[in-house]
């Protein structure tokens, strides 16, 4: 009896904070996470706003738009920590500039009573900023810059927000590291890293071929040109030449 291929679970994470340095007493005020299973977004997410019991720096409010008044009735980190650790346990965390978010999370964990826990003891971490710097040396690699490079529309993002940034980062990560899994492999990867082979029945009905019209062909060519401009190369254009 064959066993089901192992699922790869990743959690794309972002935080918003009262300032930039936890050693100066700054705290987390928002955590946003979205789940990937075998490189596909699921509908599972984790999202909370937190009362930091301190004032938010004016510069931080300009970035994320979260105010002290808004957070007055929100839970503390201690109230949500178990749910957060359960959601991320055993997953690979995908974080842009991971030392920042992990540093804040570990600081929050260190303030709790009992044995000190850490993000690294609960999950592994993949830093998309470090990866982008290796992949695109000398280029700007902020989340906005990567969205522009990979053709991701983030025009709806007027302010930073942890859940929105996590969703955008998931798109960036998938494109930057090779795209999503094939739609034909049922979201499963074989243990050896090979993709599942799908065999269609020999007696299946012939597939109906629907030709594109001129408008659709033009839109396709424009899309290929955009891909070529962003990546510097488009294999589909080479195949069509």
Protein Blocks (a to p, Z undefined) as FASTA:
>chain_A
ZZddddddddddddddfblbfknopacfbdcddddeehiacfbdcdddddehiacdfklm
mmnopafklmmmpccfklmmmmmmmmmgopacddehkllmmmmmmmmmmmpgcjdddfkl
mpccddfklmmmmmmghiacbfklmmmmnopafklmmbgcfklmmmmmmmmmmmmnnpaa
dfkloopacfkopacdddddfkbccdddddddfklmmmmmmmmmmmmmmnopafklmmmZ
Z
